[in-house]
Amino acid sequence: MPGILVIAEPNEGGIAPVSFELIAAARQLSSEGAGNVTALIAGSEAEAQQLIAHGADAAIAATNPALKTGLGEAYLPAVQAAIESSGADIVLMGQTSLGRDLGPALAFANKTAVAMDCVALAIAGGRLRATRSAYGGNARAEVTWKAPLQVATVKAKSFDALEADSARSGSVSTSDAGADPKVKVLGVSKAESTGVRLEDAPVVVSGGRGLGDPSAFGMLEELTGLLHGATGASRAACDLGWYPPSQQVGLTGKTVSPDLYIAVAISGASQHMAGMAGSKNIVAINKDADANMVKVSKFAVVDDYKKVVPALIEEIKKLG
Ligand SMILES: Cc1cc2nc3c(=O)[nH]c(=O)nc-3n(C[C@H](O)[C@H](O)[C@H](O)COP(=O)(O)OP(=O)(O)OC[C@H]3O[C@@H](n4cnc5c(N)ncnc54)[C@H](O)[C@@H]3O)c2cc1C
């Protein structure tokens, strides 16, 4: 019986949100005939139970301390054991530092291939079909596997996590497989950020090169504050040093899927769209009616942002 193995990840004393997104992806594949969903987490049985609540049929709490390093080499024996015990022929992991490391190592160990940075998954002809960006974000490639084991890393925010249901039941087991890695992690430094994380914000206001001046981000931050969101930027704006690269949205930046994405003076290049096209409502503020961002938006204001953004701020303030 085939199946899907999801590699969940711990994160700051909890479970990384991408883990729940992967389980949602696996559930979709399961409904298309890919078998049961097993999830593995380097953590406790209580954490494994949370994976069941979010949609896994079975969960494995991997307890070997080596997994705390977050290195693929340490995870490999635990993942191999989980593939064997679950019978999984599909392995999904996040496009995270762990996934980038573990995915290729797992594929190599099993004489198969890994599809990295996938944004969509489906079952076609009984095999996994993965979609990923190609040619610098100008095209999308669909790939499938020749070898039995199909390994994919999935970009965060490509799938919506399912609501937790504490009444869901499933089997929880433990595994002490793991290996001491040959490299030593000397330290981990966290990117500085204040307020709501870009990836989690329900509202994102992003600025582009058309702002013409880095100080204009102050105006966008004021709007963001009123909307309880996060401020992002296009790569062009980040490359100019106008905004921190950690806030870049797009193919080579963060992927966001907020309820509301306000793109201020951003043209809507395919590489920017790759990071925000999943937004529920896109609003464009752009002086060019032919800009791609205006075309894809639900609402657009075609005018100079210097007039539009202050007026918007005033109106929102009046709402209290
Ligand atoms: C491999 C690769 C990866 C990339 N990755 C990313 C990525 O992750 N994220 C990303 O964003 N880009 C990425 N890019 C770059 C991308 O191709 C575009 O160059 C970039 O997104 C353009 O940024 P922009 O829209 O801010 O600037 P522009 O394309 O210069 O657009 C500026 C816009 O502002 C409007 N404007 C100008 N003045 C005003 C005004 N006063 N009021 C209102 N509107 C105004 C203009 O009409 C225009 O539409 C990547 C490119 C490559 C090749």
The ligand as a Tripos MOL2 file, in Angstrom:
@<TRIPOS>MOLECULE
LIG
   53    58     1     0     0
SMALL
NO_CHARGES

@<TRIPOS>ATOM
      1 C1         15.9300   35.1010  -11.1520 C.3       1 LIG1
      2 C2         15.1470   36.3160  -10.7460 C.ar      1 LIG1
      3 C3         14.5230   36.3340   -9.5230 C.ar      1 LIG1
      4 C4         13.7740   37.4360   -9.1200 C.ar      1 LIG1
      5 N1         13.1520   37.4040   -7.8980 N.ar      1 LIG1
      6 C5         12.3510   38.4370   -7.5540 C.ar      1 LIG1
      7 C6         11.6320   38.4340   -6.3300 C.ar      1 LIG1
      8 O1         11.7160   37.5000   -5.5170 O.2       1 LIG1
      9 N2         10.8330   39.4840   -6.0530 N.ar      1 LIG1
     10 C7         10.6880   40.5530   -6.9010 C.ar      1 LIG1
     11 O2          9.9420   41.4910   -6.5690 O.2       1 LIG1
     12 N3         11.3850   40.5980   -8.0520 N.ar      1 LIG1
     13 C8         12.2160   39.5880   -8.3990 C.ar      1 LIG1
     14 N4         12.9360   39.6720   -9.5520 N.ar      1 LIG1
     15 C9         12.9470   40.9620  -10.2840 C.3       1 LIG1
     16 C10        11.7260   41.1640  -11.1750 C.3       1 LIG1
     17 O3         11.9650   40.5970  -12.4430 O.3       1 LIG1
     18 C11        11.4440   42.6820  -11.3550 C.3       1 LIG1
     19 O4         12.5970   43.3000  -11.8790 O.3       1 LIG1
     20 C12        11.0490   43.3980  -10.0670 C.3       1 LIG1
     21 O5         10.0080   42.7050   -9.4130 O.3       1 LIG1
     22 C13        10.5720   44.8010  -10.4000 C.3       1 LIG1
     23 O6         10.3170   45.4950   -9.2050 O.3       1 LIG1
     24 P1          9.2860   46.6890   -9.1580 P.3       1 LIG1
     25 O7          7.9500   46.2290   -9.6310 O.co2     1 LIG1
     26 O8          9.3930   47.3010   -7.8170 O.co2     1 LIG1
     27 O9          9.9240   47.7470  -10.1890 O.3       1 LIG1
     28 P2          9.4970   48.1780  -11.6460 P.3       1 LIG1
     29 O10         9.3340   47.0080  -12.5310 O.co2     1 LIG1
     30 O11        10.4670   49.2330  -12.0390 O.co2     1 LIG1
     31 O12         8.0550   48.8240  -11.4720 O.3       1 LIG1
     32 C14         7.8030   50.0270  -10.8540 C.3       1 LIG1
     33 C15         6.3060   50.3190  -10.9660 C.3       1 LIG1
     34 O13         6.0150   51.4930  -10.2560 O.3       1 LIG1
     35 C16         5.0640   52.2480  -10.9770 C.3       1 LIG1
     36 N5          5.2200   53.6540  -10.5800 N.ar      1 LIG1
     37 C17         6.2640   54.4850  -10.8350 C.ar      1 LIG1
     38 N6          6.0690   55.6800  -10.2230 N.ar      1 LIG1
     39 C18         4.8750   55.5910   -9.5810 C.ar      1 LIG1
     40 C19         4.1290   56.5070   -8.7820 C.ar      1 LIG1
     41 N7          4.5910   57.7420   -8.4900 N.pl3     1 LIG1
     42 N8          2.9390   56.0820   -8.2830 N.ar      1 LIG1
     43 C20         2.4450   54.8600   -8.5570 C.ar      1 LIG1
     44 N9          3.1300   53.9520   -9.3190 N.ar      1 LIG1
     45 C21         4.3140   54.3160   -9.8110 C.ar      1 LIG1
     46 C22         5.4050   52.0070  -12.4290 C.3       1 LIG1
     47 O14         4.2920   52.2470  -13.2650 O.3       1 LIG1
     48 C23         5.8160   50.5390  -12.3960 C.3       1 LIG1
     49 O15         4.6960   49.7030  -12.6410 O.3       1 LIG1
     50 C24        13.6870   38.5690   -9.9760 C.ar      1 LIG1
     51 C25        14.3090   38.5440  -11.2100 C.ar      1 LIG1
     52 C26        15.0390   37.4440  -11.6030 C.ar      1 LIG1
     53 C27        15.6990   37.4370  -12.9590 C.3       1 LIG1
@<TRIPOS>BOND
     1     1     2 1
     2     2     3 ar
     3     2    52 ar
     4     3     4 ar
     5     4     5 ar
     6     4    50 ar
     7     5     6 ar
     8     6     7 ar
     9     6    13 1
    10     7     8 2
    11     7     9 ar
    12     9    10 ar
    13    10    11 2
    14    10    12 ar
    15    12    13 ar
    16    13    14 ar
    17    14    15 1
    18    14    50 ar
    19    15    16 1
    20    16    17 1
    21    16    18 1
    22    18    19 1
    23    18    20 1
    24    20    21 1
    25    20    22 1
    26    22    23 1
    27    23    24 1
    28    24    25 2
    29    24    26 1
    30    24    27 1
    31    27    28 1
    32    28    29 2
    33    28    30 1
    34    28    31 1
    35    31    32 1
    36    32    33 1
    37    33    34 1
    38    33    48 1
    39    34    35 1
    40    35    36 1
    41    35    46 1
    42    36    37 ar
    43    36    45 ar
    44    37    38 ar
    45    38    39 ar
    46    39    40 ar
    47    39    45 ar
    48    40    41 1
    49    40    42 ar
    50    42    43 ar
    51    43    44 ar
    52    44    45 ar
    53    46    47 1
    54    46    48 1
    55    48    49 1
    56    50    51 ar
    57    51    52 ar
    58    52    53 1
@<TRIPOS>SUBSTRUCTURE
     1 LIG1         1 GROUP 0 **** ****
